[in-house]
Amino acid sequence: MDVVNEEFESELFQHLKNTHLLFSLKILKGSIFPANSFEDYEDQAEKTALVWGVIADFFDNQTSTEVPEKIFKYMYPLTINIIFHKSWGKIKNFYKDHIYISLEKCLFYFIKNGSDTHKVVKHLINLVSNPWDDQSLIKIINNLEISKEETHELFYKENLFLLVTRIRFLIESRCEESALLLTNQVIKYFEISLKNWIVLYIRVFNIIINETEKFKLKKDEKNFKIHELKLSQCFLLLADSLQDFPEITRECVLTAFSLNPTEKCYEKLKNFNKNSTFPSKVSSSKSQRKVKDLGAIPPVTGGDMVRSLNYNPFTASSYILDSAELLKLPNDITSDLISTISYPRYKLLSWINDWPKLSSDCEKYMMHGTEMRCPVKDLLFLSLDYDRLY
C-alpha cells in the first residue's frame, strides 16, 4: 500500500467536508510529530484509537467503498507508525482494544461490500495484537536459518511499505544489524530501487559511526570496539548485497578489514585479487616518482613519495568515487556512500596499491593494527633547527 501524499490528502479532506470525521482527522494530523517522550507517544496512540472509532461509525453509512478505501489508505501508514513503535507494548490496553475492535468493524464492512482492501485490514488487525511476533521475521532479524518458503510467506503477507517501515524502526531502536539483515532479504525479494536501499544502508552506517565516535571521545574502549566490530559486519553485509558491483564490493570489504582485521576477512581480500579484472592504477611517469590516481589518499606512504594527478585533500577518494559512480546514483547519495565507506578506514590501506604492497600492509595491520592506527599516544615537543630546513 502506497504512502499518501499532500494531493491525496487534500482530495480526501474535500470528500469529507463538514463531517465529524474530517474534524477528527485534522486533530490527529496535528498531533503527529516525532514523539520525544512516552507521554507524547501515548497521546498520539490515544488520538489514533479515537479516530478509528469515528471511522468505523462513518463506514456504517457508506454504500460505496470508494471513500472508505481512501480513508483506510490515509490511516494505514499513520497506524503502522504507532503500532511499530518500541513503546507499543507499554501503552494502555484500552487504546489497543479500541483500534482492534474498530478495525474488525472495518473488516466486516469491506468483506460485505466485496472490497479487496479487507486483506490489508485483516493483516493490520494481526499486527495490532503483536507487531513483531512473526517467526519468519524473527529468524531474519536474528540471522537464523530460514527457508525460501518461510521468507516467501512473510513477504506475501507484508507489502514493501510495511517492511521498509520495520527497517526504519529497527534503525531507530539501534538494532542496526537486524535492520541490514532484513534489508538484504527485502532486496532479494522486491523490485526495490538501488537508490532507496542504499539510502537505508547509509542511515544504518551513520548511526553506528556516530555511536562509535561517541565512545571513542569518551575513551570507552570496550564499547568502542564492540561498535567497530558491528560496523565491520555491516560493511560485509553491504558487500554481499553489491556483488554485481565488484569495484564497490572490494572497497566495502577493505573497510570491514580495517575495522576488524581477521584472517577470514583477509581471505576475502585475497579472493578479490585472484578474481581481479580491475585495470592497473599505476600510470607511466617521466619522473622518478610514482604517479597514481590517489584521490584523497595521503600523498606520502612510507618511504615513497607519491604524486597524484587529481589529489584533493578536501574530497573523498576519487578512486572510490569512480567505483561508486558505476551505481549511477544521484550525486548527493554517491557522495554520502563514498564518505561512509572511506571515513572509518585506516587510510593507508588502499586498493590503489598493487596487490603485493596491499597484501604486505594487510599482514602488518593484522599483527600491529592498533599501533598503526594510533602510533602516538602523547604529543611530544620537538626541537627543530629551522636553518637546516632550507
C-alpha positions as CSV (number, residue, x, y, z in Angstrom):
1,M,0.0,0.0,0.0
2,D,1.5,3.3,-1.1
3,V,2.2,6.2,1.2
4,V,-0.3,9.1,0.7
5,N,0.9,12.5,-0.5
6,E,-0.5,16.0,0.0
7,E,-2.6,15.9,-3.1
8,F,-4.3,12.7,-1.9
9,E,-4.9,14.2,1.5
10,S,-6.4,17.3,0.0
11,E,-8.8,15.3,-2.2
12,L,-9.8,13.1,0.7
13,F,-10.5,16.1,3.0
14,Q,-12.6,17.6,0.3
15,H,-14.7,14.4,0.2
16,L,-15.2,14.6,4.0
17,K,-16.0,18.3,4.1
18,N,-18.3,19.2,7.0
19,T,-18.1,15.8,8.7
20,H,-17.1,14.9,12.3
21,L,-14.5,12.5,10.8
22,L,-12.7,15.4,9.0
23,F,-12.5,17.2,12.3
24,S,-11.1,14.2,14.0
25,L,-8.5,13.5,11.2
26,K,-7.3,17.1,11.4
27,I,-6.8,16.8,15.2
28,L,-4.9,13.6,14.7
29,K,-2.7,15.2,11.9
30,G,-1.8,18.0,14.3
31,S,-0.6,15.5,16.9
32,I,1.7,13.5,14.6
33,F,5.2,14.7,15.2
34,P,8.4,12.9,16.4
35,A,7.5,11.7,20.0
36,N,10.2,12.9,22.3
37,S,8.7,11.2,25.3
38,F,6.4,8.3,26.2
39,E,3.6,10.8,27.1
40,D,3.8,12.3,23.5
41,Y,3.6,8.8,22.0
42,E,0.7,7.7,24.2
43,D,-1.2,10.9,23.3
44,Q,-0.7,10.0,19.6
45,A,-1.9,6.4,20.2
46,E,-5.0,7.7,22.1
47,K,-5.9,10.0,19.2
48,T,-5.3,7.3,16.6
49,A,-7.6,4.9,18.6
50,L,-10.4,7.6,18.9
51,V,-10.2,8.3,15.1
52,W,-10.6,4.6,14.2
53,G,-13.8,4.6,16.3
54,V,-15.1,7.5,14.3
55,I,-14.1,5.8,11.1
56,A,-15.9,2.6,11.9
57,D,-19.1,4.6,12.6
58,F,-18.7,6.5,9.4
59,F,-18.4,3.3,7.3
60,D,-21.8,2.2,8.6
61,N,-23.5,4.9,6.4
62,Q,-21.4,4.4,3.2
63,T,-22.9,2.5,0.3
64,S,-19.9,2.9,-2.0
65,T,-16.4,1.7,-0.9
66,E,-14.6,4.5,-2.8
67,V,-14.3,7.0,0.1
68,P,-13.8,4.3,2.8
69,E,-10.9,2.8,0.8
70,K,-9.3,6.2,0.6
71,I,-9.8,6.8,4.3
72,F,-8.2,3.4,5.1
73,K,-5.3,4.2,2.8
74,Y,-4.8,7.5,4.6
75,M,-4.9,6.0,8.1
76,Y,-2.8,2.9,7.3
77,P,0.7,4.5,7.4
78,L,-0.2,6.6,10.5
79,T,-1.4,3.5,12.3
80,I,1.6,1.4,11.3
81,N,3.9,4.1,12.7
82,I,2.1,3.9,16.0
83,I,2.0,0.1,16.4
84,F,5.6,-0.4,15.3
85,H,6.9,2.0,17.9
86,K,9.0,0.4,20.6
87,S,6.6,1.6,23.3
88,W,3.5,0.0,21.7
89,G,3.6,-2.8,24.4
90,K,3.6,-0.2,27.2
91,I,0.5,1.8,26.4
92,K,-2.9,1.2,27.9
93,N,-4.7,-1.9,26.6
94,F,-7.8,0.3,26.2
95,Y,-6.2,2.0,23.2
96,K,-5.1,-1.2,21.6
97,D,-8.6,-2.8,22.1
98,H,-10.3,0.2,20.7
99,I,-8.2,0.1,17.5
100,Y,-8.7,-3.7,17.3
101,I,-12.5,-3.6,17.6
102,S,-12.8,-0.6,15.2
103,L,-10.7,-2.4,12.6
104,E,-12.8,-5.5,12.9
105,K,-15.9,-3.4,12.1
106,C,-14.0,-2.0,9.1
107,L,-13.0,-5.5,8.0
108,F,-16.6,-6.6,8.1
109,Y,-17.6,-3.6,6.0
110,F,-15.0,-4.3,3.3
111,I,-15.9,-8.0,3.1
112,K,-19.6,-7.3,2.9
113,N,-19.0,-4.9,0.1
114,G,-16.6,-7.1,-1.8
115,S,-13.5,-4.8,-1.5
116,D,-10.0,-6.3,-1.7
117,T,-9.0,-3.8,1.0
118,H,-10.2,-6.4,3.5
119,K,-6.9,-8.4,3.1
120,V,-4.8,-5.5,4.2
121,V,-7.2,-4.7,7.1
122,K,-7.0,-8.3,8.3
123,H,-3.2,-8.2,8.4
124,L,-3.3,-4.9,10.2
125,I,-5.6,-6.4,12.8
126,N,-3.0,-9.2,13.4
127,L,-0.2,-6.6,13.7
128,V,-2.2,-4.7,16.4
129,S,-2.0,-7.8,18.7
130,N,1.8,-8.1,18.4
131,P,3.5,-6.3,15.5
132,W,6.9,-8.2,15.8
133,D,5.7,-11.7,16.7
134,D,6.2,-13.4,13.4
135,Q,8.5,-16.5,13.3
136,S,9.9,-15.8,9.9
137,L,10.6,-12.2,10.7
138,I,12.3,-13.2,14.0
139,K,14.5,-15.6,12.1
140,I,15.6,-13.0,9.6
141,I,16.4,-10.2,12.0
142,N,18.3,-12.6,14.3
143,N,20.3,-14.1,11.4
144,L,18.8,-17.6,11.9
145,E,18.4,-20.2,9.2
146,I,15.2,-19.6,7.2
147,S,13.8,-21.5,4.2
148,K,12.7,-19.8,1.0
149,E,9.1,-20.9,1.7
150,E,9.1,-19.1,5.1
151,T,10.6,-15.9,3.5
152,H,8.0,-16.1,0.7
153,E,5.2,-16.5,3.3
154,L,6.3,-13.4,5.2
155,F,6.8,-11.2,2.1
156,Y,3.5,-12.4,0.7
157,K,1.7,-11.1,3.8
158,E,3.7,-7.8,4.1
159,N,3.9,-5.1,1.5
160,L,7.0,-3.1,0.8
161,F,5.9,-0.1,2.8
162,L,5.5,-2.3,5.9
163,L,8.9,-3.9,5.5
164,V,10.7,-0.6,4.9
165,T,8.9,0.9,8.0
166,R,10.1,-2.1,10.0
167,I,13.7,-1.4,8.8
168,R,13.4,2.2,9.8
169,F,12.1,1.4,13.3
170,L,14.9,-1.2,13.8
171,I,17.4,1.5,12.9
172,E,15.8,4.0,15.3
173,S,15.9,1.3,18.0
174,R,19.7,0.8,17.5
175,C,19.2,-2.7,16.0
176,E,21.3,-1.9,13.0
177,E,22.5,-5.4,12.2
178,S,18.9,-6.6,12.3
179,A,17.9,-3.8,10.0
180,L,20.6,-4.7,7.5
181,L,19.7,-8.4,7.6
182,L,16.0,-7.5,6.8
183,T,17.1,-5.0,4.1
184,N,19.1,-7.8,2.4
185,Q,16.1,-10.1,2.3
186,V,13.8,-7.3,1.0
187,I,16.3,-6.5,-1.8
188,K,16.3,-10.1,-2.9
189,Y,12.5,-10.4,-3.0
190,F,11.2,-7.0,-4.1
191,E,11.9,-4.7,-7.1
192,I,13.2,-2.0,-4.7
193,S,15.3,0.7,-6.3
194,L,19.0,0.7,-5.7
195,K,18.8,4.3,-4.6
196,N,16.2,3.6,-1.8
197,W,18.1,0.7,-0.2
198,I,21.5,2.4,-0.5
199,V,19.9,5.3,1.5
200,L,18.7,2.8,4.1
201,Y,22.3,1.4,4.4
202,I,23.8,4.8,4.7
203,R,21.3,5.6,7.6
204,V,22.4,2.5,9.4
205,F,26.1,3.2,8.9
206,N,25.8,6.8,10.1
207,I,24.1,5.7,13.3
208,I,26.8,3.2,14.1
209,I,29.6,5.5,13.1
210,N,28.2,8.3,15.3
211,E,27.9,5.9,18.2
212,T,31.4,4.6,17.6
213,E,32.8,8.2,17.6
214,K,30.9,8.9,20.8
215,F,32.6,6.0,22.6
216,K,35.9,7.0,21.2
217,L,35.7,10.5,22.6
218,K,34.6,9.1,26.0
219,K,37.7,6.7,25.8
220,D,35.3,3.8,26.4
221,E,37.5,1.1,24.8
222,K,35.1,-1.7,25.4
223,N,32.0,-0.2,23.7
224,F,34.2,1.4,21.0
225,K,35.5,-2.0,20.0
226,I,32.0,-3.5,20.1
227,H,30.8,-0.9,17.7
228,E,33.8,-1.2,15.4
229,L,33.0,-5.0,15.1
230,K,29.4,-4.2,14.4
231,L,30.3,-1.7,11.8
232,S,32.7,-4.2,10.2
233,Q,29.9,-6.8,10.0
234,C,27.6,-4.2,8.4
235,F,30.2,-3.5,5.7
236,L,30.4,-7.2,4.9
237,L,26.6,-7.3,4.6
238,L,26.7,-4.3,2.2
239,A,29.4,-6.1,0.2
240,D,27.2,-9.2,-0.1
241,S,24.4,-7.0,-1.4
242,L,26.6,-5.3,-4.0
243,Q,28.1,-8.4,-5.6
244,D,27.1,-7.1,-9.1
245,F,29.4,-4.2,-8.5
246,P,32.8,-5.8,-7.5
247,E,34.6,-2.4,-7.6
248,I,32.4,-1.2,-4.7
249,T,32.3,-4.6,-3.0
250,R,36.0,-4.8,-2.5
251,E,36.1,-1.3,-1.1
252,C,33.5,-2.4,1.5
253,V,35.5,-5.5,2.4
254,L,38.7,-3.5,2.8
255,T,36.9,-1.1,5.2
256,A,35.5,-4.1,7.0
257,F,39.0,-5.5,7.3
258,S,40.3,-2.1,8.6
259,L,37.8,-2.2,11.4
260,N,38.3,-5.9,12.2
261,P,41.5,-7.3,10.7
262,T,40.7,-11.0,10.8
263,E,42.2,-13.8,8.7
264,K,38.7,-14.6,7.4
265,C,38.3,-11.0,6.1
266,Y,41.8,-11.1,4.7
267,E,40.9,-14.2,2.7
268,K,38.0,-12.2,1.1
269,L,40.5,-9.6,0.0
270,K,42.8,-12.3,-1.4
271,N,39.9,-13.7,-3.4
272,F,39.3,-10.3,-5.0
273,N,43.0,-10.2,-6.1
274,K,42.7,-13.8,-7.6
275,N,39.5,-12.9,-9.5
276,S,40.6,-9.4,-10.3
277,T,39.8,-7.9,-13.7
278,F,40.3,-4.4,-12.5
279,P,42.7,-2.1,-14.5
280,S,46.0,-1.1,-13.1
281,K,46.0,2.2,-11.3
282,V,49.7,2.9,-12.0
283,S,50.5,5.5,-14.7
284,S,53.7,6.0,-16.6
285,S,55.8,8.9,-15.5
286,K,58.7,10.8,-16.9
287,S,60.0,11.5,-13.5
288,Q,61.4,9.2,-10.8
289,R,58.2,9.4,-8.8
290,K,55.3,7.0,-8.8
291,V,52.3,8.6,-10.4
292,K,49.0,7.2,-9.1
293,D,45.3,8.2,-9.1
294,L,45.1,8.6,-5.4
295,G,42.2,10.9,-4.8
296,A,42.3,11.8,-1.1
297,I,44.7,9.0,-0.1
298,P,47.6,10.6,1.8
299,P,50.4,11.7,-0.7
300,V,53.2,10.1,1.3
301,T,53.3,6.4,2.1
302,G,56.2,5.0,3.9
303,G,59.4,5.9,2.1
304,D,57.8,6.5,-1.3
305,M,56.9,10.0,-2.5
306,V,53.7,9.8,-4.4
307,R,52.4,12.4,-6.8
308,S,48.7,12.4,-7.5
309,L,47.3,13.7,-10.8
310,N,44.0,14.5,-9.2
311,Y,44.8,14.8,-5.5
312,N,42.4,16.9,-3.5
313,P,42.6,16.6,0.3
314,F,39.1,18.1,0.7
315,T,37.3,15.4,-1.1
316,A,36.8,11.7,-0.6
317,S,38.9,9.2,-2.6
318,S,38.4,9.8,-6.3
319,Y,39.1,6.1,-6.8
320,I,36.2,5.1,-4.6
321,L,34.2,7.9,-6.4
322,D,35.0,6.3,-9.8
323,S,33.7,3.0,-8.4
324,A,30.7,4.4,-6.8
325,E,29.7,6.2,-10.0
326,L,29.1,2.8,-11.6
327,L,25.9,2.6,-9.4
328,K,24.5,5.6,-11.3
329,L,23.0,7.2,-8.2
330,P,22.2,10.9,-7.6
331,N,25.3,12.9,-6.8
332,D,24.4,13.6,-3.2
333,I,23.8,9.9,-2.4
334,T,27.0,8.9,-4.2
335,S,28.9,11.4,-2.1
336,D,27.3,10.1,1.1
337,L,28.2,6.5,0.1
338,I,31.8,7.4,-0.6
339,S,32.1,9.2,2.8
340,T,30.5,6.2,4.5
341,I,33.0,3.7,3.0
342,S,36.1,5.8,3.3
343,Y,35.7,7.5,6.7
344,P,36.2,4.6,9.1
345,R,39.0,3.0,7.1
346,Y,42.7,3.2,8.1
347,K,43.8,5.5,5.2
348,L,47.0,3.7,4.2
349,L,45.0,0.5,3.3
350,S,44.0,1.1,-0.3
351,W,43.3,-0.8,-3.5
352,I,45.3,1.9,-5.2
353,N,48.4,-0.1,-4.2
354,D,49.5,-3.1,-6.2
355,W,48.5,-6.4,-4.5
356,P,52.0,-7.3,-3.2
357,K,52.1,-3.9,-1.4
358,L,48.5,-4.0,-0.1
359,S,48.9,-7.7,0.9
360,S,52.0,-6.7,2.9
361,D,50.2,-3.8,4.5
362,C,47.3,-6.0,5.5
363,E,49.5,-8.6,7.1
364,K,51.3,-6.0,9.1
365,Y,47.9,-4.5,10.0
366,M,46.7,-7.8,11.3
367,M,49.7,-8.0,13.6
368,H,50.0,-4.3,14.6
369,G,46.7,-2.7,13.7
370,T,46.3,-0.8,17.0
371,E,49.8,0.7,16.8
372,M,49.5,1.5,13.2
373,R,46.2,3.4,13.6
374,C,47.2,5.2,16.8
375,P,51.0,5.4,16.6
376,V,51.3,8.3,19.1
377,K,49.7,8.3,22.5
378,D,51.1,11.6,23.7
379,L,52.1,14.7,21.9
380,L,55.8,15.3,22.2
381,F,57.5,18.6,21.8
382,L,60.1,18.7,19.0
383,S,63.3,20.7,19.0
384,L,63.9,21.8,15.4
385,D,66.8,23.5,13.8
386,Y,65.0,25.7,11.3
387,D,68.2,26.7,9.5
388,R,68.6,23.1,8.3
389,L,65.2,23.1,6.7
390,Y,66.3,25.3,3.8
